[in-house]
Amino acid sequence: MKAPGRAFFLSEQRKPLHRSTVNLALRKYGEKAKLPVAVHPHMLRHACGFALADQGADTRLIQDYLGHRNIKVNGLPSPSPSRRASAAQQRGSLTVFC
């Protein structure tokens, strides 16, 4: 477990949650939502990358943001021209919620 000031998920008592607790919670919420796949914490990272790609972010930016050195690791296709991607590029804005 990481130092208290560096934890991403905190309990109601503001203490770091153990990784197995987060994994179990996500899996249960995925089942409750009747998702067709088993949900795990790493999916949050990929969801963030796909959201950035959907907004038209450059693949190299996503690669750097996710901390991948090799672009093949991302599993993200190069952003294709779409209305949303083009609009985001024209505005020069990307919203990052992850």
Residue pairs with C-beta under 8 A, 6 or more apart in sequence:
1 7
1 16
1 18
1 19
2 16
4 15
4 16
7 15
7 16
7 17
9 16
9 17
9 21
9 22
10 16
10 17
11 17
19 41
22 41
23 40
23 41
26 39
26 40
26 41
26 43
26 44
27 38
27 39
27 40
29 39
30 37
30 38
30 39
44 98
45 66
45 98
46 75
47 98
48 65
48 66
48 96
48 97
48 98
49 62
49 65
49 66
49 74
49 76
50 76
51 97
51 98
52 61
52 62
52 65
52 94
52 96
52 98
53 59
53 62
53 76
53 77
53 79
54 84
54 85
55 84
55 85
55 88
55 94
55 95
56 79
56 82
56 84
56 85
56 86
56 87
56 88
56 89
56 94
57 79
57 88
57 94
58 79
59 71
59 74
59 76
59 78
59 79
60 71
62 74
62 76
63 69
63 71
63 73
63 74
65 96
66 74
68 74
79 85
88 94
